[in-house]
Amino acid sequence: MKNEYCNTTIYDETHVHYGGKIFFSDFDYRTSLSDLAARILYDLAFDRECERNGENRNRRREAERRMA
């Protein structure tokens, strides 16, 4: 019988996401889940802000090219 495996990519190959900092407390069981969740949300917000900044930069460059 032939084994068929589903190959999926679990990471972003473009490396455009921040991903967050890793702290020693991440491996400490005394850290609350709400603290970890807050850090994850903060890192996601940072990723979104960087994405918006990149989009705005690209729009500005495109507008400058059209004006030149």
N, C-alpha and C positions, 0 to 999 in steps of 0.2 A: 504494500500500500504506500502510495506517495504522500509524503508529508508536505503540506502547504502552509506557509507561514505568512502572516500579514506584516509587511514591513511598513512601519510608520516612523515619521520623524518626530521626536519628542523635544527637539530644540530648534531654535531659530538659527539658520545658517548664516543669516546676514549680520548677526551680532549687533543689532540696533537697540536692544533693550538693556536697561541698566541691571535689573535683576536684584539689586540690593546688596547691602553689606552682610557679611557673616560675622556674628559675634560669638564669643564663648558662651554667652547666656543662651544661645540657640540650642545648645546641647545640655542645658541645665534644666532639670525637671521642675525647678521652683519657679521658672518663668511662666506667667499666666498666659493662657491662650488668647486672651483679649489683647495683651501687649504684643504678642506675635502678629495677631490679625491687624492691629493698628500699624505696625511696621510694614506689613505687606501692602496695605492700602496706601500708605505714604509712598512706597516705592512705585506702585502702579500709577499714582498721581504724578510722580516725577517723570515716569516714562511718557505719560500723555502730554505733559508740558513740553518735554523735549521734542516729541513728535509734532506738536503744534508749532513750536519754534522753527523746526526744520521745514515744515510746509510754508510758513510765512517767509522764511529766507528764500525758498525756491520761487515763490510768487514774486518776491521783490526782484530777484535776479532776472526772472523772465520779463517782468515789466521794464527793467533797465535795458534789456536786450532789444525789446520792441521800440523803445524810445531812441536808441542809438542808431 
